Amino acid sequence: HGRVGMLASLGFLVQEKFHPLFSGDGGPAIDQIPQLPVWLWVVMGGGIAAAEAARINIAFRELDGEKLKAETALRPGYTPGDLGFDPLGFSKDLSADEFKLMQEKELAHARLAMIAAAGFLAQEAVTHATWGTVYGLPDF
């Protein structure tokens, strides 16, 4: 949820000038979301389902066929949040302590981003205007 919160916060900041999926009229995101074409919802849903299926296969054990339970939910040796996706190699040279510190930093930033995204949503719901308009930057 934290990484989604980070993307959501960035999306609120970027949406006012870069919106390739919309007509360019701008306005609050809550008014733009229902305008998305149906095919895009299908693509997004499929992408989310594929990402979750991959995460489940990486992190969780198979169920016992008779009991429909697993001994433990997580696979042995699995570290929560470690899906093996590090294309820029940020964590390859880190010690265990440094990696733990990076995880804590990511969690702190993720929590802040979730609060920011909630703030953007609340502001748009109350004012019915984008953040740029509210702060006197209508051209942003």
C-alpha positions in Angstrom: 0.0 0.0 0.0 2.9 2.3 0.7 4.3 2.1 -2.8 0.8 2.7 -4.3 0.5 5.7 -2.0 3.8 7.1 -3.3 2.5 6.7 -6.9 -0.8 8.3 -6.0 0.8 11.3 -4.5 3.0 11.7 -7.5 0.0 11.3 -9.7 -1.8 14.1 -8.0 1.1 16.4 -8.6 1.7 15.4 -12.2 -2.0 15.1 -13.4 -2.5 18.8 -13.9 0.0 19.1 -16.7 0.5 15.6 -18.0 -2.7 13.6 -18.6 -2.4 11.5 -21.8 -5.6 9.5 -21.0 -7.9 12.5 -20.7 -9.0 15.3 -23.0 -6.8 17.9 -21.3 -9.7 19.8 -19.6 -8.1 19.3 -16.3 -10.1 19.4 -13.1 -10.1 17.2 -10.0 -9.1 13.6 -10.4 -12.4 12.5 -8.9 -14.1 14.0 -12.0 -11.6 12.5 -14.4 -11.6 8.9 -13.2 -15.1 8.1 -14.4 -14.1 9.3 -17.9 -11.6 6.5 -18.3 -12.4 4.1 -21.1 -13.6 0.6 -20.2 -10.7 -1.1 -21.9 -8.3 0.8 -19.6 -10.1 -0.5 -16.5 -9.7 -4.1 -17.9 -6.0 -3.6 -18.6 -5.4 -2.1 -15.1 -7.4 -4.9 -13.5 -5.4 -7.5 -15.4 -2.1 -5.9 -14.5 -3.1 -5.7 -10.8 -4.2 -9.4 -10.9 -0.9 -10.5 -12.5 1.2 -8.5 -10.0 -0.7 -10.0 -7.1 -0.5 -13.6 -8.5 3.3 -13.2 -8.9 3.6 -11.9 -5.3 1.5 -14.8 -4.0 3.7 -17.3 -5.9 6.9 -15.7 -4.5 5.8 -15.2 -0.9 3.3 -17.9 0.1 3.5 -21.7 0.5 1.3 -24.1 -1.3 -1.8 -25.4 0.6 -2.0 -28.9 1.8 -4.4 -30.7 -0.5 -6.3 -32.5 2.3 -6.4 -29.8 5.1 -6.4 -26.8 2.7 -4.0 -25.2 5.1 -0.2 -24.6 5.1 2.2 -25.1 8.0 3.1 -21.5 7.8 1.8 -18.9 5.4 5.2 -17.5 4.2 7.8 -19.5 2.5 11.0 -20.2 4.5 13.6 -17.6 3.8 11.2 -15.1 2.4 11.6 -11.5 3.6 8.3 -9.5 3.5 8.5 -7.0 0.7 11.4 -8.7 -1.1 10.0 -9.7 -4.5 13.3 -9.8 -6.2 12.6 -6.6 -8.2 15.6 -4.3 -8.0 16.3 -3.2 -11.5 18.7 -0.4 -10.5 20.6 -2.5 -8.0 20.0 -0.3 -5.0 20.2 -3.1 -2.5 22.8 -5.4 -4.0 25.8 -4.0 -2.1 24.1 -3.3 1.2 24.8 -5.1 4.4 21.9 -6.5 6.4 21.9 -3.5 8.7 22.0 -1.0 5.8 19.2 -2.9 4.1 17.1 -2.8 7.2 17.7 1.0 7.5 16.6 1.4 3.8 13.4 -0.6 4.5 12.6 1.7 7.5 13.2 4.7 5.3 10.9 3.4 2.6 8.2 2.7 5.2 8.4 6.2 6.6 8.2 7.8 3.2 5.3 5.4 2.2 3.3 6.4 5.3 3.9 10.1 4.5 2.8 9.5 0.9 -0.4 7.7 2.0 -1.3 10.7 4.2 -0.4 13.1 1.3 -2.7 11.2 -1.1 -5.5 11.2 1.4 -5.0 15.0 1.9 -5.1 15.5 -1.9 -8.3 13.5 -2.1 -9.9 15.4 0.8 -8.9 18.8 -0.6 -10.4 18.0 -4.0 -13.6 16.6 -2.4 -14.1 19.7 -0.4 -13.0 22.4 -2.9 -13.9 20.7 -6.2 -10.7 22.1 -7.6 -7.2 20.8 -8.2 -4.4 21.7 -5.7 -2.8 24.1 -8.2 -6.0 26.1 -8.5 -6.5 26.1 -4.8 -3.0 27.5 -4.2 -3.3 30.2 -6.9 -1.5 28.3 -9.6 -4.3 27.6 -12.1 -1.8 27.2 -15.0 0.1 24.5 -13.2 
